[in-house]
Amino acid sequence: MAPWDYPDFDDHEGVHFFRDAASGLSAIIAIHSTKLGPAAGGCRYWTYAQSGEAITDALRLSRGMSYKNAMAGLPMGGGKAVILADPRRGKTPELLAAFGRAVDSLGGRYVTAEDVGISDADMVEMAKQTRHVSGLPVAGKGDAGGDPGPFTAQGVYLGVKAAVRHGLKRDDMAGVHVAIQGVGSVGGGLARLLARDGARLTLADVDSDRAQALAIELGGEAVPADSILAIAADVVSPCALGAILTAETIAALRTPIVAGGANNQLSTPEDGWRLYARGIVYAPDYVINAGGIINVGLEYLGHGDRAEVEKRIAEIPGRLDQIWAESAASAEPSSIVADRMAQRLIGRG
């Protein structure tokens, strides 16, 4: 099936496939839009059951990056890469070098960074082959750049607090029950920030030992990964992989708020309407989780230091408030409102 025959193809400017037999690289780079600037988005290293799933992931994630960068006010378009992990060969320097050459072959139309399965050390290997890389280790204490995870976590934390103010009419997090799905770099960082504020935490991860260890550290509770979305809580925060909000999981939600860092949380556009019909406050994912791309985007552009990054991350709650206000005025889901705003910004509205 051609890329444009996939349901998630959205007039992407390009979908590029790369193979390198020597290193074992199989990768896809999807460029959704360069209307505002070079297509920026991370590289995901993941094991897919079939190649079609990788194409879908690249299409969905790259479109989300167009929206994310536009809503964050960055002069960058949207792109995303996926490397199809081969457990038999692993993530080797040779594979990373081959991917760096693939990025370089696009001549700056795509700028890569970290995503699931990729570290800042991996970015160093890629940077030996191309300059179109961000998320490199920082040279100085006040510089932008480095691992985007903590910056994403900071933005999600501020967004969760905004959602609690909007949905629960509370200005503090003490005793607010937050159920977090996925406690890696983003979810774990979010949990630590919320624990500092006195929130009550329920944690889950596919790595149950990691969830249990963090729960012990923070005085929370760990539950099986397949039960976290149905936990009775004030906030459910998806911070793992996408497409987890479906007709079935939304029907099982026992929360007034969904606000988390995972990309592409809605399985279909109709799921935004399902959340809205249940009166659940939803923080559009590409708005609340923009902290990481703000950090690495400003690093690549050379437009600011860490203070500027933090200043821009602090603007996330205001964007969410604007979306929720328009949602109430138009009687439409926040997901639809946010999409419309983003589409106007990239010239597709």
Backbone torsions as a table, in degrees:
resi	resn	phi	psi	omega
1	MET	NA	132.4	179.2
2	ALA	-70.0	152.1	-179.5
3	PRO	-54.6	-36.7	-177.5
4	TRP	-74.7	-6.4	175.2
5	ASP	-90.1	-6.2	178.5
6	TYR	-75.9	142.8	-179.7
7	PRO	-57.2	-29.1	-176.5
8	ASP	-91.9	4.3	172.8
9	PHE	-69.1	127.6	-173.1
10	ASP	-132.2	61.4	-176.6
11	ASP	50.8	43.1	176.2
12	HIS	-59.1	141.1	179.3
13	GLU	-70.2	-28.6	179.3
14	GLY	-167.9	144.6	172.9
15	VAL	-129.2	113.7	-170.5
16	HIS	-112.4	133.8	-179.3
17	PHE	-112.4	134.9	-177.3
18	PHE	-129.6	134.8	173.0
19	ARG	-131.1	139.0	174.2
20	ASP	-136.8	105.8	-172.9
21	ALA	-64.3	-36.6	-175.5
22	ALA	-63.6	-41.5	-178.1
23	SER	-94.7	-15.6	-175.7
24	GLY	85.2	13.1	-178.4
25	LEU	-70.2	128.8	164.9
26	SER	-129.9	116.7	-173.7
27	ALA	-142.4	155.5	176.3
28	ILE	-128.3	131.7	172.1
29	ILE	-119.1	117.9	179.2
30	ALA	-106.6	127.4	176.4
31	ILE	-110.4	112.9	-178.3
32	HIS	-83.8	-50.9	-176.8
33	SER	-152.0	140.4	170.6
34	THR	-119.9	23.6	-178.4
35	LYS	-57.4	-41.6	-175.8
36	LEU	-97.0	-10.3	-177.2
37	GLY	155.4	-170.9	179.2
38	PRO	-58.6	143.6	-177.9
39	ALA	-72.7	113.9	-176.4
40	ALA	-111.1	137.0	176.9
41	GLY	175.0	153.4	-172.5
42	GLY	-72.5	173.3	176.1
43	CYS	-109.4	125.0	-179.5
44	ARG	-102.6	129.6	176.5
45	TYR	-108.3	110.1	-169.3
46	TRP	-149.7	151.2	175.1
47	THR	-91.2	117.0	179.8
48	TYR	-106.0	140.5	180.0
49	ALA	-64.5	-33.4	177.2
50	GLN	-150.8	156.8	-173.6
51	SER	-63.2	-30.5	178.7
52	GLY	-59.5	-33.2	178.1
53	GLU	-66.5	-35.9	178.5
54	ALA	-67.3	-39.8	178.0
55	ILE	-63.1	-46.3	178.4
56	THR	-58.7	-44.6	179.3
57	ASP	-59.2	-47.2	-178.9
58	ALA	-62.9	-40.5	179.4
59	LEU	-64.8	-47.7	-178.5
60	ARG	-66.0	-45.4	-176.4
61	LEU	-66.9	-38.4	-179.1
62	SER	-68.3	-39.0	175.6
63	ARG	-62.8	-42.6	177.7
64	GLY	-60.4	-35.5	179.1
65	MET	-70.0	-35.5	174.0
66	SER	-58.0	-47.2	-179.5
67	TYR	-66.6	-42.8	-177.2
68	LYS	-62.4	-48.9	-177.5
69	ASN	-65.8	-39.0	178.4
70	ALA	-63.7	-46.9	-178.1
71	MET	-68.7	-25.0	178.1
72	ALA	-84.5	-2.1	178.2
73	GLY	75.8	23.0	180.0
74	LEU	-91.7	140.0	177.2
75	PRO	-81.3	59.9	-176.9
76	MET	-141.8	147.5	175.3
77	GLY	-88.1	-162.3	-175.0
78	GLY	-123.0	129.5	175.2
79	GLY	-149.7	167.1	177.7
80	LYS	-158.2	149.6	177.1
81	ALA	-124.6	147.0	170.7
82	VAL	-129.7	133.9	171.6
83	ILE	-104.8	124.9	-179.5
84	LEU	-79.3	108.1	-175.8
85	ALA	-68.9	137.2	174.8
86	ASP	-115.1	103.8	-176.6
87	PRO	-57.0	-22.0	-178.9
88	ARG	-75.1	-23.5	-176.1
89	ARG	-113.4	-31.2	177.8
90	GLY	78.9	179.3	-177.7
91	LYS	-95.3	94.6	-173.1
92	THR	-99.9	161.3	173.5
93	PRO	-56.5	-35.1	179.3
94	GLU	-65.3	-41.0	177.9
95	LEU	-64.8	-43.5	-179.9
96	LEU	-64.6	-37.9	177.5
97	ALA	-64.6	-41.5	178.6
98	ALA	-63.4	-39.2	177.7
99	PHE	-67.1	-39.5	176.4
100	GLY	-57.6	-41.0	177.6
101	ARG	-65.6	-36.0	177.7
102	ALA	-62.8	-45.6	177.5
103	VAL	-59.5	-44.6	-176.5
104	ASP	-64.5	-30.8	-178.3
105	SER	-65.4	-17.8	179.8
106	LEU	-86.7	-0.7	170.2
107	GLY	65.7	28.2	178.0
108	GLY	92.9	0.8	176.7
109	ARG	-70.9	-22.7	178.2
110	TYR	-127.9	134.2	176.9
111	VAL	-117.4	124.2	-175.1
112	THR	-98.7	164.6	178.3
113	ALA	-161.7	-173.6	-178.6
114	GLU	-73.7	148.4	166.4
115	ASP	-147.8	-163.4	-178.0
116	VAL	-54.7	127.9	175.8
117	GLY	85.8	-0.6	-178.5
118	ILE	-123.7	136.0	-177.2
119	SER	-112.5	172.2	176.5
120	ASP	-67.2	-28.0	174.6
121	ALA	-65.2	-36.3	175.6
122	ASP	-64.8	-36.2	178.9
123	MET	-64.5	-34.2	177.1
124	VAL	-61.0	-43.0	178.6
125	GLU	-63.0	-43.1	179.1
126	MET	-64.5	-36.7	-176.4
127	ALA	-67.4	-13.6	174.5
128	LYS	-71.7	-15.3	-176.4
129	GLN	-111.8	-18.7	-176.3
130	THR	-154.8	150.7	175.7
131	ARG	-92.6	-3.5	-176.2
132	HIS	-88.7	59.3	-174.8
133	VAL	-135.8	140.4	172.3
134	SER	-134.2	174.0	-174.7
135	GLY	81.8	22.7	178.0
136	LEU	-77.4	155.9	178.1
137	PRO	-53.6	139.4	-176.2
138	VAL	-73.8	143.9	179.3
139	ALA	-83.9	-34.0	-178.8
140	GLY	-130.6	161.0	-173.7
141	LYS	-60.5	-35.1	-175.5
142	GLY	-98.2	10.8	-176.4
143	ASP	-82.3	152.8	169.3
144	ALA	-75.8	156.5	177.2
145	GLY	117.7	-170.5	-177.7
146	GLY	83.3	-166.8	-178.4
147	ASP	-57.4	119.1	-179.1
148	PRO	-75.0	-13.7	-175.1
149	GLY	-53.7	-50.7	-179.3
150	PRO	-61.8	-31.2	179.2
151	PHE	-74.2	-36.8	173.3
152	THR	-61.9	-44.7	179.7
153	ALA	-59.5	-40.4	179.7
154	GLN	-62.9	-43.3	178.5
155	GLY	-65.6	-40.8	178.6
156	VAL	-64.3	-40.9	177.4
157	TYR	-57.4	-48.4	178.8
158	LEU	-64.1	-36.3	178.3
159	GLY	-68.7	-37.9	175.9
160	VAL	-61.6	-44.3	179.2
161	LYS	-63.2	-38.2	176.9
162	ALA	-64.3	-40.6	179.2
163	ALA	-65.3	-37.3	177.9
164	VAL	-67.1	-40.4	175.9
165	ARG	-62.1	-42.3	-177.0
166	HIS	-73.4	-45.0	-172.5
167	GLY	-89.8	-32.6	-177.6
168	LEU	-109.4	-6.9	-178.9
169	LYS	59.0	40.5	179.4
170	ARG	-121.6	138.8	-179.7
171	ASP	-98.2	-3.1	179.6
172	ASP	-130.3	162.9	-177.4
173	MET	-105.8	1.3	-177.7
174	ALA	-60.1	120.0	178.2
175	GLY	80.7	-4.7	177.9
176	VAL	-71.0	129.3	-174.9
177	HIS	-89.7	116.9	-179.4
178	VAL	-118.7	124.6	177.0
179	ALA	-103.0	118.5	-174.3
180	ILE	-109.9	123.8	176.4
181	GLN	-97.4	109.7	-178.3
182	GLY	96.5	114.9	-176.3
183	VAL	-123.8	44.4	172.1
184	GLY	-79.4	-143.5	-176.1
185	SER	-58.1	-45.3	-177.0
186	VAL	-80.5	-54.5	-178.5
187	GLY	-63.2	-38.7	177.7
188	GLY	-66.7	-41.2	176.7
189	GLY	-63.3	-42.0	177.0
190	LEU	-60.1	-45.2	-178.8
191	ALA	-58.9	-42.9	-179.4
192	ARG	-65.3	-40.1	178.6
193	LEU	-66.4	-41.2	179.2
194	LEU	-69.1	-36.6	177.6
195	ALA	-61.5	-37.7	177.9
196	ARG	-60.2	-29.8	179.7
197	ASP	-89.3	-0.1	178.0
198	GLY	87.3	16.9	177.7
199	ALA	-70.3	153.8	173.6
200	ARG	-91.6	128.1	-171.2
201	LEU	-117.6	135.7	166.1
202	THR	-120.4	127.3	-170.7
203	LEU	-121.8	148.4	176.0
204	ALA	-149.4	150.2	179.0
205	ASP	-158.7	152.7	175.0
206	VAL	-62.6	-25.7	170.8
207	ASP	-91.4	91.2	-173.2
208	SER	-62.7	-30.9	178.5
209	ASP	-65.9	-38.4	178.6
210	ARG	-65.3	-42.6	178.4
211	ALA	-63.7	-42.0	-179.4
212	GLN	-64.8	-42.4	-179.3
213	ALA	-63.4	-41.7	179.7
214	LEU	-69.8	-36.8	177.0
215	ALA	-61.3	-41.8	178.1
216	ILE	-64.5	-43.8	-179.5
217	GLU	-59.9	-40.4	-172.2
218	LEU	-102.0	0.1	-179.6
219	GLY	75.1	28.5	179.1
220	GLY	-104.0	-161.8	-179.9
221	GLU	-126.6	141.1	175.4
222	ALA	-107.1	139.1	178.7
223	VAL	-131.6	163.5	177.9
224	PRO	-59.8	146.5	-176.1
225	ALA	-59.3	-33.5	-175.8
226	ASP	-80.4	1.3	-179.2
227	SER	-114.4	-7.8	-169.5
228	ILE	-65.8	-36.3	-176.4
229	LEU	-68.3	-22.0	-178.8
230	ALA	-98.2	8.2	177.8
231	ILE	-67.0	138.3	173.0
232	ALA	-74.6	111.3	-175.7
233	ALA	-150.5	164.4	175.7
234	ASP	-74.1	-34.4	-179.6
235	VAL	-138.4	132.7	167.3
236	VAL	-106.3	127.6	-174.2
237	SER	-121.2	96.1	177.0
238	PRO	-73.0	120.2	-178.5
239	CYS	-132.6	28.1	178.7
240	ALA	-115.0	-127.2	-179.7
241	LEU	-91.4	176.2	-170.9
242	GLY	-92.4	-174.3	177.8
243	ALA	56.9	35.2	-178.7
244	ILE	-97.6	-9.8	176.6
245	LEU	-98.7	102.0	-176.7
246	THR	-121.7	175.9	176.8
247	ALA	-54.9	-40.5	-176.9
248	GLU	-72.9	-47.3	-176.7
249	THR	-71.3	-33.4	177.8
250	ILE	-66.6	-38.6	177.8
251	ALA	-63.0	-28.4	-177.7
252	ALA	-90.4	-7.5	-178.4
253	LEU	-61.9	139.6	174.5
254	ARG	-126.7	61.9	-177.0
255	THR	-151.5	149.6	174.3
256	PRO	-88.5	-7.2	-173.1
257	ILE	-140.3	134.8	168.9
258	VAL	-121.8	117.3	-177.0
259	ALA	-151.6	107.9	-176.8
260	GLY	-153.6	176.0	-171.6
261	GLY	-93.3	-6.6	-178.6
262	ALA	-65.7	146.2	174.7
263	ASN	-81.7	149.5	172.5
264	ASN	51.9	51.9	-176.8
265	GLN	-66.4	-34.5	-179.7
266	LEU	-78.4	127.9	178.7
267	SER	-69.0	-37.5	178.4
268	THR	-141.9	160.5	176.0
269	PRO	-57.6	-31.7	179.6
270	GLU	-61.7	-25.0	-179.0
271	ASP	-68.6	-25.4	172.4
272	GLY	-63.6	-40.5	176.5
273	TRP	-66.3	-34.6	179.1
274	ARG	-64.8	-42.5	176.3
275	LEU	-62.4	-44.3	-178.8
276	TYR	-62.4	-41.6	-179.2
277	ALA	-63.5	-28.7	178.5
278	ARG	-88.3	-0.8	179.1
279	GLY	74.4	22.7	-179.2
280	ILE	-88.2	126.7	175.7
281	VAL	-71.0	123.9	-179.5
282	TYR	-119.5	129.0	175.4
283	ALA	-93.9	108.3	-179.4
284	PRO	-51.1	128.8	-167.9
285	ASP	-60.9	-40.6	-175.1
286	TYR	-75.5	-6.9	173.4
287	VAL	-91.1	-49.7	-175.6
288	ILE	-71.5	-28.0	-174.0
289	ASN	-102.1	24.4	-174.2
290	ALA	-80.0	-4.9	-175.4
291	GLY	-57.7	-39.7	-177.7
292	GLY	-66.1	-44.9	-179.1
293	ILE	-72.1	-29.3	173.6
294	ILE	-60.4	-43.3	-179.2
295	ASN	-64.5	-55.2	-175.2
296	VAL	-75.6	-26.3	176.5
297	GLY	-66.3	-46.3	178.3
298	LEU	-66.4	-33.0	174.8
299	GLU	-59.5	-50.5	-176.4
300	TYR	-65.2	-41.6	-177.3
301	LEU	-76.9	-18.4	-176.6
302	GLY	68.9	32.0	-173.9
303	HIS	-102.5	14.1	179.6
304	GLY	169.8	171.9	178.2
305	ASP	-111.7	-169.7	-176.7
306	ARG	-62.6	-34.0	178.8
307	ALA	-62.9	-39.1	178.1
308	GLU	-68.4	-38.3	177.0
309	VAL	-58.8	-49.6	-177.5
310	GLU	-65.4	-35.2	177.2
311	LYS	-61.7	-43.5	-178.3
312	ARG	-72.5	-35.4	176.3
313	ILE	-62.7	-35.2	-179.8
314	ALA	-66.0	-11.6	178.7
315	GLU	-86.0	-8.2	-178.3
316	ILE	-59.6	-46.3	179.8
317	PRO	-58.4	-36.9	179.2
318	GLY	-64.2	-37.6	177.4
319	ARG	-65.2	-41.7	178.6
320	LEU	-63.6	-42.1	178.5
321	ASP	-59.9	-40.5	178.8
322	GLN	-62.9	-42.6	179.8
323	ILE	-64.7	-46.0	-179.2
324	TRP	-64.8	-35.9	178.4
325	ALA	-65.4	-43.5	178.9
326	GLU	-68.5	-34.8	176.5
327	SER	-59.7	-45.0	179.5
328	ALA	-65.4	-39.5	-177.2
329	ALA	-71.4	-34.7	-175.9
330	SER	-96.4	-6.7	-176.8
331	ALA	57.2	43.8	177.4
332	GLU	-128.8	155.7	178.6
333	PRO	-63.0	151.3	178.1
334	SER	-61.1	-30.5	179.1
335	SER	-65.1	-40.7	179.3
336	ILE	-68.1	-43.0	179.4
337	VAL	-61.0	-46.6	-178.9
338	ALA	-64.1	-42.9	178.6
339	ASP	-58.8	-43.5	-178.8
340	ARG	-63.5	-41.9	177.4
341	MET	-60.4	-47.7	-177.8
342	ALA	-65.1	-40.8	-179.5
343	GLN	-63.2	-37.5	176.2
344	ARG	-63.4	-40.2	-177.7
345	LEU	-65.4	-31.8	-179.4
346	ILE	-99.2	12.8	174.7
347	GLY	77.0	23.3	178.8
348	ARG	-118.6	10.8	-178.7
349	GLY	-89.5	NA	NA
